[in-house]
Amino acid sequence: MIDELPWLLERIEFPETTHARAVLSAIGGRGERTYTGILQTLNGAISPATLDRALSLLSQKRVLAADEPLSTKRATRDRRWRVSDPALRFWLAIVEPALADVDRGRPDLASARFDTG
């Protein structure tokens, strides 16, 4: 049940048409922070316009934060995205990838991933 909780909360807040889950996985799970990196990680699964809408929605809901450089000349181009909540960031980066190992009866692999992460 614990591994279903984030999915349940997310489906209530973000419909599948927003592609919020894919964007969150790219940012929190895979560590991509730039717009281009996020788009490349998604391998053409969504268009740039869809990514713009997803980033906008996730930032409005305060799930994502955009860090911008101090200079304001090219702020939109140099923006770096991150998951705002540290617990969600931990879940996406460490716990969620380890769930398959735990389900297969290999918690040692999950523990090793945690130790190196």
N, C-alpha and C positions, 0 to 999 in steps of 0.2 A: 504494500500500500504506500510506503514512503516514497518509492520511486515513481508513483503515479501522481503525487501531490503537485509538483511543479507543472506537469502537463495539464492537470485539471484547472489549476489557477490560471494558467496561460490561455487555455481555450475559452474560459469565461471572459477574460479581458480582451484577447486578441483573436479575432476570427482567422481562419486559415487563409483567407484571401489577402490578408495583409502581409503574409510571409514573415511575420515577426519571429517565428521559431527558427527559421533558417538564418535570419540576420543575427539573432542572439547567439546561435551556435557558431557562426563565423567569428563574431567579436569575442564572446566569452569563452567559447570552447576551443577555438583554434588560434586565438590571439591576434586576429587581424584588427588593425586600428584605422587604416586609411580607407577612404571611399573606394579607391581602385583595388586595393587588396581584398576588401570585402566582396566586391563584385567578381573578382577573379576566383576567390574561394568558392563562390556559389556556382561557378562553371556555367554561366549562361542560363541558370535556372530561373532567374528573374531579370527583368529589364532595368536599365538605370532609372526609369521613372518609377517603377515599383519599389526599387531600393530607396529612392528619395521619400516616397510615401511611408515606407516602413520605418526609416530613420526618424522621420518627423513624428510619427505616432509614438514610437518608443521613447523619444526624447520628451514629448508632451506628457507622457505618463510617468516620466522620471525614472524609467528603467535604464535608459542610456544617458550618458553625459557627453557633451562635445567639448574637448579641450582645444583651445585656439591659442596661437602664438600671441605674444604681447604686441607685436606690430600688426597693424590693421590693414596692411596693403593687400594681402592675399589670404585673408582669414578663412574664407570658405574652402579654398583649395588646400590649405595646410591643416585643416581640422582633423583631430584624432578622436576617435570614438572609443568609449569604454563603458562597461557595465557599471552602473552607479552603486548598486548594493553589493557589499563585499561577500555576503552569504550566497547570493545568486552567482556571483563571479566564481566563488569556490565550487559551487555545485556544477556549473557548466564546465569548468576546467578540470576538476579532479573527480568528483563523485559520479557524474553522469557517464563519462567514458568507462568507469570501472564497474558499472552495473552489470554489464555482460559477463565480465570475469567472475563476479560474485555469483551470478545466476548459474554459471557453469561449474561452480564449486571451487573456484580458484581465487579466494580472497588474498592469497599471497601476492598475486600479480597486482591486485588493486592496492595493496599496502606498499608494494615497491614503487608503484606510480606515485603514490602520495609522498613517499620519502624523497623521491627525486624531484618532485614538483614543488 
